[in-house]
Amino acid sequence: MPEATRNVTSQVSDELEEGIPVMQHILDNPFILLFLGVVVPTVLYVIWGVMEIIGIPIAK
């Protein structure tokens, strides 16, 4: 591959890597989406459960 073509190709790929937003990287990765799909509901249900337990009146 000629040197000029290699420089143009590397320059274009560098510009593409720099121009991709972080959120697109997250949404393009199925493992991150799977992790978030399991962790977020679990954390919310745990927090909800703790709030319900705290809300139970103390028996006399």
Phi and psi restraints in degrees (range 20) as a CNS / XPLOR table:
assign (resid 1 and name C) (resid 2 and name N)
       (resid 2 and name CA) (resid 2 and name C) 1.0 -63.8 20.0 2
assign (resid 2 and name N) (resid 2 and name CA)
       (resid 2 and name C) (resid 3 and name N) 1.0 153.5 20.0 2
assign (resid 2 and name C) (resid 3 and name N)
       (resid 3 and name CA) (resid 3 and name C) 1.0 -60.6 20.0 2
assign (resid 3 and name N) (resid 3 and name CA)
       (resid 3 and name C) (resid 4 and name N) 1.0 -40.4 20.0 2
assign (resid 3 and name C) (resid 4 and name N)
       (resid 4 and name CA) (resid 4 and name C) 1.0 -64.1 20.0 2
assign (resid 4 and name N) (resid 4 and name CA)
       (resid 4 and name C) (resid 5 and name N) 1.0 -41.2 20.0 2
assign (resid 4 and name C) (resid 5 and name N)
       (resid 5 and name CA) (resid 5 and name C) 1.0 -66.5 20.0 2
assign (resid 5 and name N) (resid 5 and name CA)
       (resid 5 and name C) (resid 6 and name N) 1.0 -40.3 20.0 2
assign (resid 5 and name C) (resid 6 and name N)
       (resid 6 and name CA) (resid 6 and name C) 1.0 -64.3 20.0 2
assign (resid 6 and name N) (resid 6 and name CA)
       (resid 6 and name C) (resid 7 and name N) 1.0 -40.7 20.0 2
assign (resid 6 and name C) (resid 7 and name N)
       (resid 7 and name CA) (resid 7 and name C) 1.0 -65.5 20.0 2
assign (resid 7 and name N) (resid 7 and name CA)
       (resid 7 and name C) (resid 8 and name N) 1.0 -41.6 20.0 2
assign (resid 7 and name C) (resid 8 and name N)
       (resid 8 and name CA) (resid 8 and name C) 1.0 -65.4 20.0 2
assign (resid 8 and name N) (resid 8 and name CA)
       (resid 8 and name C) (resid 9 and name N) 1.0 -43.2 20.0 2
assign (resid 8 and name C) (resid 9 and name N)
       (resid 9 and name CA) (resid 9 and name C) 1.0 -62.9 20.0 2
assign (resid 9 and name N) (resid 9 and name CA)
       (resid 9 and name C) (resid 10 and name N) 1.0 -44.7 20.0 2
assign (resid 9 and name C) (resid 10 and name N)
       (resid 10 and name CA) (resid 10 and name C) 1.0 -68.4 20.0 2
assign (resid 10 and name N) (resid 10 and name CA)
       (resid 10 and name C) (resid 11 and name N) 1.0 -35.4 20.0 2
assign (resid 10 and name C) (resid 11 and name N)
       (resid 11 and name CA) (resid 11 and name C) 1.0 -66.4 20.0 2
assign (resid 11 and name N) (resid 11 and name CA)
       (resid 11 and name C) (resid 12 and name N) 1.0 -41.2 20.0 2
assign (resid 11 and name C) (resid 12 and name N)
       (resid 12 and name CA) (resid 12 and name C) 1.0 -66.1 20.0 2
assign (resid 12 and name N) (resid 12 and name CA)
       (resid 12 and name C) (resid 13 and name N) 1.0 -43.4 20.0 2
assign (resid 12 and name C) (resid 13 and name N)
       (resid 13 and name CA) (resid 13 and name C) 1.0 -66.4 20.0 2
assign (resid 13 and name N) (resid 13 and name CA)
       (resid 13 and name C) (resid 14 and name N) 1.0 -35.4 20.0 2
assign (resid 13 and name C) (resid 14 and name N)
       (resid 14 and name CA) (resid 14 and name C) 1.0 -65.0 20.0 2
assign (resid 14 and name N) (resid 14 and name CA)
       (resid 14 and name C) (resid 15 and name N) 1.0 -40.9 20.0 2
assign (resid 14 and name C) (resid 15 and name N)
       (resid 15 and name CA) (resid 15 and name C) 1.0 -65.9 20.0 2
assign (resid 15 and name N) (resid 15 and name CA)
       (resid 15 and name C) (resid 16 and name N) 1.0 -38.0 20.0 2
assign (resid 15 and name C) (resid 16 and name N)
       (resid 16 and name CA) (resid 16 and name C) 1.0 -66.9 20.0 2
assign (resid 16 and name N) (resid 16 and name CA)
       (resid 16 and name C) (resid 17 and name N) 1.0 -41.4 20.0 2
assign (resid 16 and name C) (resid 17 and name N)
       (resid 17 and name CA) (resid 17 and name C) 1.0 -65.2 20.0 2
assign (resid 17 and name N) (resid 17 and name CA)
       (resid 17 and name C) (resid 18 and name N) 1.0 -39.5 20.0 2
assign (resid 17 and name C) (resid 18 and name N)
       (resid 18 and name CA) (resid 18 and name C) 1.0 -72.1 20.0 2
assign (resid 18 and name N) (resid 18 and name CA)
       (resid 18 and name C) (resid 19 and name N) 1.0 -27.7 20.0 2
assign (resid 18 and name C) (resid 19 and name N)
       (resid 19 and name CA) (resid 19 and name C) 1.0 -87.2 20.0 2
assign (resid 19 and name N) (resid 19 and name CA)
       (resid 19 and name C) (resid 20 and name N) 1.0 -7.4 20.0 2
assign (resid 19 and name C) (resid 20 and name N)
       (resid 20 and name CA) (resid 20 and name C) 1.0 -83.6 20.0 2
assign (resid 20 and name N) (resid 20 and name CA)
       (resid 20 and name C) (resid 21 and name N) 1.0 122.2 20.0 2
assign (resid 20 and name C) (resid 21 and name N)
       (resid 21 and name CA) (resid 21 and name C) 1.0 -67.5 20.0 2
assign (resid 21 and name N) (resid 21 and name CA)
       (resid 21 and name C) (resid 22 and name N) 1.0 157.3 20.0 2
assign (resid 21 and name C) (resid 22 and name N)
       (resid 22 and name CA) (resid 22 and name C) 1.0 -63.2 20.0 2
assign (resid 22 and name N) (resid 22 and name CA)
       (resid 22 and name C) (resid 23 and name N) 1.0 -40.4 20.0 2
assign (resid 22 and name C) (resid 23 and name N)
       (resid 23 and name CA) (resid 23 and name C) 1.0 -62.9 20.0 2
assign (resid 23 and name N) (resid 23 and name CA)
       (resid 23 and name C) (resid 24 and name N) 1.0 -33.6 20.0 2
assign (resid 23 and name C) (resid 24 and name N)
       (resid 24 and name CA) (resid 24 and name C) 1.0 -68.9 20.0 2
assign (resid 24 and name N) (resid 24 and name CA)
       (resid 24 and name C) (resid 25 and name N) 1.0 -36.6 20.0 2
assign (resid 24 and name C) (resid 25 and name N)
       (resid 25 and name CA) (resid 25 and name C) 1.0 -61.1 20.0 2
assign (resid 25 and name N) (resid 25 and name CA)
       (resid 25 and name C) (resid 26 and name N) 1.0 -41.5 20.0 2
assign (resid 25 and name C) (resid 26 and name N)
       (resid 26 and name CA) (resid 26 and name C) 1.0 -66.8 20.0 2
assign (resid 26 and name N) (resid 26 and name CA)
       (resid 26 and name C) (resid 27 and name N) 1.0 -45.3 20.0 2
assign (resid 26 and name C) (resid 27 and name N)
       (resid 27 and name CA) (resid 27 and name C) 1.0 -73.8 20.0 2
assign (resid 27 and name N) (resid 27 and name CA)
       (resid 27 and name C) (resid 28 and name N) 1.0 -19.7 20.0 2
assign (resid 27 and name C) (resid 28 and name N)
       (resid 28 and name CA) (resid 28 and name C) 1.0 -83.7 20.0 2
assign (resid 28 and name N) (resid 28 and name CA)
       (resid 28 and name C) (resid 29 and name N) 1.0 -14.3 20.0 2
assign (resid 28 and name C) (resid 29 and name N)
       (resid 29 and name CA) (resid 29 and name C) 1.0 -97.9 20.0 2
assign (resid 29 and name N) (resid 29 and name CA)
       (resid 29 and name C) (resid 30 and name N) 1.0 111.1 20.0 2
assign (resid 29 and name C) (resid 30 and name N)
       (resid 30 and name CA) (resid 30 and name C) 1.0 -66.6 20.0 2
assign (resid 30 and name N) (resid 30 and name CA)
       (resid 30 and name C) (resid 31 and name N) 1.0 -26.8 20.0 2
assign (resid 30 and name C) (resid 31 and name N)
       (resid 31 and name CA) (resid 31 and name C) 1.0 -72.2 20.0 2
assign (resid 31 and name N) (resid 31 and name CA)
       (resid 31 and name C) (resid 32 and name N) 1.0 -36.4 20.0 2
assign (resid 31 and name C) (resid 32 and name N)
       (resid 32 and name CA) (resid 32 and name C) 1.0 -66.3 20.0 2
assign (resid 32 and name N) (resid 32 and name CA)
       (resid 32 and name C) (resid 33 and name N) 1.0 -40.8 20.0 2
assign (resid 32 and name C) (resid 33 and name N)
       (resid 33 and name CA) (resid 33 and name C) 1.0 -64.3 20.0 2
assign (resid 33 and name N) (resid 33 and name CA)
       (resid 33 and name C) (resid 34 and name N) 1.0 -40.4 20.0 2
assign (resid 33 and name C) (resid 34 and name N)
       (resid 34 and name CA) (resid 34 and name C) 1.0 -62.9 20.0 2
assign (resid 34 and name N) (resid 34 and name CA)
       (resid 34 and name C) (resid 35 and name N) 1.0 -45.4 20.0 2
assign (resid 34 and name C) (resid 35 and name N)
       (resid 35 and name CA) (resid 35 and name C) 1.0 -60.2 20.0 2
assign (resid 35 and name N) (resid 35 and name CA)
       (resid 35 and name C) (resid 36 and name N) 1.0 -47.0 20.0 2
assign (resid 35 and name C) (resid 36 and name N)
       (resid 36 and name CA) (resid 36 and name C) 1.0 -65.7 20.0 2
assign (resid 36 and name N) (resid 36 and name CA)
       (resid 36 and name C) (resid 37 and name N) 1.0 -35.9 20.0 2
assign (resid 36 and name C) (resid 37 and name N)
       (resid 37 and name CA) (resid 37 and name C) 1.0 -67.5 20.0 2
assign (resid 37 and name N) (resid 37 and name CA)
       (resid 37 and name C) (resid 38 and name N) 1.0 -23.9 20.0 2
assign (resid 37 and name C) (resid 38 and name N)
       (resid 38 and name CA) (resid 38 and name C) 1.0 -92.9 20.0 2
assign (resid 38 and name N) (resid 38 and name CA)
       (resid 38 and name C) (resid 39 and name N) 1.0 -43.1 20.0 2
assign (resid 38 and name C) (resid 39 and name N)
       (resid 39 and name CA) (resid 39 and name C) 1.0 -73.7 20.0 2
assign (resid 39 and name N) (resid 39 and name CA)
       (resid 39 and name C) (resid 40 and name N) 1.0 -44.6 20.0 2
assign (resid 39 and name C) (resid 40 and name N)
       (resid 40 and name CA) (resid 40 and name C) 1.0 -61.7 20.0 2
assign (resid 40 and name N) (resid 40 and name CA)
       (resid 40 and name C) (resid 41 and name N) 1.0 -50.7 20.0 2
assign (resid 40 and name C) (resid 41 and name N)
       (resid 41 and name CA) (resid 41 and name C) 1.0 -62.8 20.0 2
assign (resid 41 and name N) (resid 41 and name CA)
       (resid 41 and name C) (resid 42 and name N) 1.0 -36.4 20.0 2
assign (resid 41 and name C) (resid 42 and name N)
       (resid 42 and name CA) (resid 42 and name C) 1.0 -62.3 20.0 2
assign (resid 42 and name N) (resid 42 and name CA)
       (resid 42 and name C) (resid 43 and name N) 1.0 -47.0 20.0 2
assign (resid 42 and name C) (resid 43 and name N)
       (resid 43 and name CA) (resid 43 and name C) 1.0 -64.2 20.0 2
assign (resid 43 and name N) (resid 43 and name CA)
       (resid 43 and name C) (resid 44 and name N) 1.0 -42.0 20.0 2
assign (resid 43 and name C) (resid 44 and name N)
       (resid 44 and name CA) (resid 44 and name C) 1.0 -64.4 20.0 2
assign (resid 44 and name N) (resid 44 and name CA)
       (resid 44 and name C) (resid 45 and name N) 1.0 -41.1 20.0 2
assign (resid 44 and name C) (resid 45 and name N)
       (resid 45 and name CA) (resid 45 and name C) 1.0 -68.1 20.0 2
assign (resid 45 and name N) (resid 45 and name CA)
       (resid 45 and name C) (resid 46 and name N) 1.0 -35.1 20.0 2
assign (resid 45 and name C) (resid 46 and name N)
       (resid 46 and name CA) (resid 46 and name C) 1.0 -66.1 20.0 2
assign (resid 46 and name N) (resid 46 and name CA)
       (resid 46 and name C) (resid 47 and name N) 1.0 -45.2 20.0 2
assign (resid 46 and name C) (resid 47 and name N)
       (resid 47 and name CA) (resid 47 and name C) 1.0 -61.8 20.0 2
assign (resid 47 and name N) (resid 47 and name CA)
       (resid 47 and name C) (resid 48 and name N) 1.0 -42.9 20.0 2
assign (resid 47 and name C) (resid 48 and name N)
       (resid 48 and name CA) (resid 48 and name C) 1.0 -61.8 20.0 2
assign (resid 48 and name N) (resid 48 and name CA)
       (resid 48 and name C) (resid 49 and name N) 1.0 -42.8 20.0 2
assign (resid 48 and name C) (resid 49 and name N)
       (resid 49 and name CA) (resid 49 and name C) 1.0 -64.0 20.0 2
assign (resid 49 and name N) (resid 49 and name CA)
       (resid 49 and name C) (resid 50 and name N) 1.0 -41.1 20.0 2
assign (resid 49 and name C) (resid 50 and name N)
       (resid 50 and name CA) (resid 50 and name C) 1.0 -64.8 20.0 2
assign (resid 50 and name N) (resid 50 and name CA)
       (resid 50 and name C) (resid 51 and name N) 1.0 -40.8 20.0 2
assign (resid 50 and name C) (resid 51 and name N)
       (resid 51 and name CA) (resid 51 and name C) 1.0 -63.6 20.0 2
assign (resid 51 and name N) (resid 51 and name CA)
       (resid 51 and name C) (resid 52 and name N) 1.0 -38.2 20.0 2
assign (resid 51 and name C) (resid 52 and name N)
       (resid 52 and name CA) (resid 52 and name C) 1.0 -66.7 20.0 2
assign (resid 52 and name N) (resid 52 and name CA)
       (resid 52 and name C) (resid 53 and name N) 1.0 -40.5 20.0 2
assign (resid 52 and name C) (resid 53 and name N)
       (resid 53 and name CA) (resid 53 and name C) 1.0 -66.2 20.0 2
assign (resid 53 and name N) (resid 53 and name CA)
       (resid 53 and name C) (resid 54 and name N) 1.0 -40.9 20.0 2
assign (resid 53 and name C) (resid 54 and name N)
       (resid 54 and name CA) (resid 54 and name C) 1.0 -65.0 20.0 2
assign (resid 54 and name N) (resid 54 and name CA)
       (resid 54 and name C) (resid 55 and name N) 1.0 -31.7 20.0 2
assign (resid 54 and name C) (resid 55 and name N)
       (resid 55 and name CA) (resid 55 and name C) 1.0 -77.6 20.0 2
assign (resid 55 and name N) (resid 55 and name CA)
       (resid 55 and name C) (resid 56 and name N) 1.0 -8.8 20.0 2
assign (resid 55 and name C) (resid 56 and name N)
       (resid 56 and name CA) (resid 56 and name C) 1.0 -73.3 20.0 2
assign (resid 56 and name N) (resid 56 and name CA)
       (resid 56 and name C) (resid 57 and name N) 1.0 128.2 20.0 2
assign (resid 56 and name C) (resid 57 and name N)
       (resid 57 and name CA) (resid 57 and name C) 1.0 -69.1 20.0 2
assign (resid 57 and name N) (resid 57 and name CA)
       (resid 57 and name C) (resid 58 and name N) 1.0 147.8 20.0 2
assign (resid 57 and name C) (resid 58 and name N)
       (resid 58 and name CA) (resid 58 and name C) 1.0 -78.0 20.0 2
assign (resid 58 and name N) (resid 58 and name CA)
       (resid 58 and name C) (resid 59 and name N) 1.0 131.6 20.0 2
assign (resid 58 and name C) (resid 59 and name N)
       (resid 59 and name CA) (resid 59 and name C) 1.0 -73.8 20.0 2
assign (resid 59 and name N) (resid 59 and name CA)
       (resid 59 and name C) (resid 60 and name N) 1.0 148.7 20.0 2
